[in-house]
Structure formats: structure tokens, C-alpha cells
Amino acid sequence: MKKLTLVLMIAAAASTAYAQDKPDRSKPPAIGPAPSLKMPPIQKQKLSNGLAVWIVEHHEVPLAQVNMIVKSGSAADPIGKYGLGSLAAAMLDEGAGTRSALEIADALEFLGANLSTTSSFDYSAIRMSVPVSKLAEALPVMADITLRPTFPASELDRLKQERLTALLQARDNAAALIQLAFPRVVYGPTHRYGTSANGLPPAIESFGVADLQTFYRAHYRPENSTLLVVGDVTPASVMPMLEQAFGSWKGQGMAPLVAEVPMAPQLKTRQIYIVDKPDAPQTQIRIGWVGVPRSTSDYAALEVLNTILGGSFTSRLNQNLREEHGYSYGASSAFDMRLSAGPFFAAAGVQSDKSGESVKEFFNELTRIGTLVPEDELKKARNYVALGFPAEFETTGDLARKLEELVVYNLPDDTFTKFVSAVTSVTAADLQKLAARYIQPDKMAVVVVGDRRVIEGPIRQLNLGPVTFITIDELFR
């Protein structure tokens, strides 16, 4: 009986405690203040050959992330050889030193390392993640790929054929076609941002090993590069390894003078461009113009502005075209910021028979963003950006990728630590001024890829501006 009484007393106490602690589900929990981001210090070193080395200690897991950043990408392509920088980066691990592509892959797999090569308009990168215990063995492999690529002709032919095949497939894909059409309209075919970073068939077909070697010698140089090391290392432990692997790297010949990508002239009037894709089940829409460079002082505020317009699932564009009208699976907007001003665009794939209505709703939202944003919507967007920002620094790989921004865009070391406070201080008046400057729908290009028989009439009825037709063939030459 005593035991039973004790059990009943405990149960009653637990029930009372549960009733007292029962969560209030009548309203959502309050959002607390955004946490401040505390970045570990960047320890800047140099090898004997002048190669800059940035080291960030991150001792939570026994891994190291080593990223070689070469500050030349597709924007450095010679005129008439667009796509060369991208192809050179892709070829780096297809043969290097004494190893073939398969031997490189086997060596890295044996060490538990992951390595990739990539490029963008602004830079090229070789990124390797490896257990710290295998770092000394993996660095020579990475050094071969960086310093001694062989560009084997057989692998070059294979990669060229892959790219040409992808472009051939793109002719039948409206979503791929609009990625070629929109920048061509906004920047023109002669501006570097007006053509795909990967190049088009005439240039790709012409590339030979000598072209890759010439690009490599001109741009893959220690004075044009920075080595980022993030992980369970210290300068004392890792610098001797880096010196042994990369210290012998010397530039070959004189580096060429590479002109910066010029700021593209801004569009002055609105015009509609239609690419006819017969029988396309969906219409692809992009509306925009020349945006801003990554160096803009308005970066934080533009992140908030775009979050409201089309940068999140609950953004105005997505709620309008997807949730309210059901025209699309998803609508979005973005400022693609580069060394020079990249494009701003709003985009969606929509039902073909709703193309006219969809374009109308795009302009409704592009116009409405110029009015004062309600305070509750502004607070929600600020929280979305600020509270999500620390997640971009969770792993060694994440942290290294963020450091790349500092290197490539020459940003201050405290850029990220100041970001959250900059976001939380954005006001509705700030956004209204930015929208008036950076989002002017009456001057934007409207690019639509779809079945002309279905979409031309409804789009013309909107009376948005003159209509120009672009053939698919034009996009590939």
C-alpha cells in the first residue's frame, strides 16, 4: 500500500508539472534576437614563392579543407574563345604529373579525400577535403593537379563532346534555352556576361590542347592565387607541408594584362523577347536587367529586399504565382552579383496557357515592391536572412567557401561579422529607396521561351512594349 501510495503521488506530481509546463499552442513562439556571428581569426601567411595562404583553425572534427583559388575565370576568356577558362578548370584533374585521371581518382579515394575543380565567371578553384591524418599524403596529389596538369588530348576530346552534347540537348529544353537567351538580351552577344560561361559550339569545337596550356600559363600563377586552409590544423603544423607541396610553383613567362569586365550599359526601355519552342509544355519567363556587383555597399539590404520579393518560399512572387494562382511550381528572383554587375532577374516556369497572366502578375509584384513594405513583413524577412546566416558557416567546407568571397571580391575581413547587424538595421524606407533604384520594371527586358502559337497573343495583349523574336539557332552561335 505504501508503494502504491508513493506511485500515485509521483504520478499526480508529474501530471501537475505537465499541466504547468504544457506549451501554449495558441500562437507561434516568439523569435529571439539574431545571434552574432563569431568568426575565428584568419591567419595570413605566405610561402617562399609569394603564394598567399589563409589559415583558419577549426578543431571540432579532424578534417582539413584546402582550397586553391585562382583569381581568373570565364571572364578572362580571350575574345572568340569563350568557354576556355571553364574547360581548362574542368581538365585539371583529368591528368596531372605522372598520373592519369583514373590514377588521380584512385589515389584520392585511398586517402579518403574528395577533390573537385570548378570555375565561375570570376575565378577558378581546386577544392580538397581530407582527414588531417592524410593531409601530408594528399597535398602532393593536389599540387600535381594545380602545378602540373597534362591536359591529355583524349580527355579533352571527351569533355568537349560532353559539352557539345549538353548544348544539343539544351535546344529541346526551354529551361536551358532561357539561360542562354536572357543574358544575351540583357548584355548583348559581345559582352562576356552575354554568353554562357561554358561557351557555345563554334568555340568549343575549336579548342585544342595548346589553347588550354596557354590559358593555364597565363592565369594559374602563385601571384594570382590564394590558398585557403580550414580545419584541425595550426600554422606551425601545416605551413611546412604547404611549402613542400606548393613552394616550387613559379609563373611561366609574363602574365598578360587582363582587362576587367566592363560595366554593361543599363537597359533604357522595356522590350519583350520571345523564343519559339513549339509544343513546349511549360513557358519559361525571365524579367530583369543589369544588377549590381558583389562589392556594393547595399549588399545586406538587397538580401532583405530580394527575400521579400522572390528569395524565399514565402516571398511575394512565389505566393502569388504558385500558392494563389497555381500558375507555377515556383517563382523566384535573384541578384547575381559578380566582380562586375551581374544580372537581376525574376523567373518562373509556368503553364503555357497561363503565360500572359503570369507575366502580368510578375509586373504586379515588381511594381508593388516599390511601395513601403509593411513592418511585419520586413521583420519576418530580416529574421529569415539574419537567423539563417550562421548556418552558412557550419562545416569546414562551408567556412572555406565563404572565405573565397573575401579573396575574390577583395572584401574586408570583418564583412561577415558585420552582416547580421547590417541586416537587422534595414528599414522599410531603405528598401523603398533600393527598389526605386535597382528594380525598375518599365526598363526591364522580358524574355519568354515557349510555344509561340499559344503565348504570343496573350503577351501582346498586355501592351508592355515591342515584341522581338529570337530563333533557337541564334542562341547557339
Secondary structure, 3 states (H helix, E strand, C coil): CHHHHHHHHHHHHHHHHHHHHCCCCCCCCCCCCCCCCCCCCCEEEECCCCCEEEEEECCCCCEEEEEEEECCCHHHCCCCCCCHHHHHHHHHHHEECCEEHHHHHHHHHHCCCEEEEEECCCCEEEEEEEEHHHHHHHHHHHHHHHHCECCCHHHHHHHHHHHHHHHHHHCCCHHHHHHHHHHHHHHCCCCHHHCCCCCCHHHHHHCCHHHHHHHHHHHCCHHHEEEEEEECCCHHHHHHHHHHHHCCCCCCCCCCCCCCCCCCCCCCCCEEEEEECCCCCEEEEEEEEECCCCCCCCHHHHHHHHHHHCCCCCCHHHHHHHHHCCCEEEEEEEECCCCCCCEEEEEEEEEHHHHHHHHHHHHHHHHHCCCCCCHHHHHHHHHHHHHHHHHHHCCHHHHHHHHHHHHHCCCCCCCCCCHHHHHHCCCHHHHHHHHHHHCCHHHCEEEEEECHHHHHHHHHCCCCCCEEEECHHHHCC
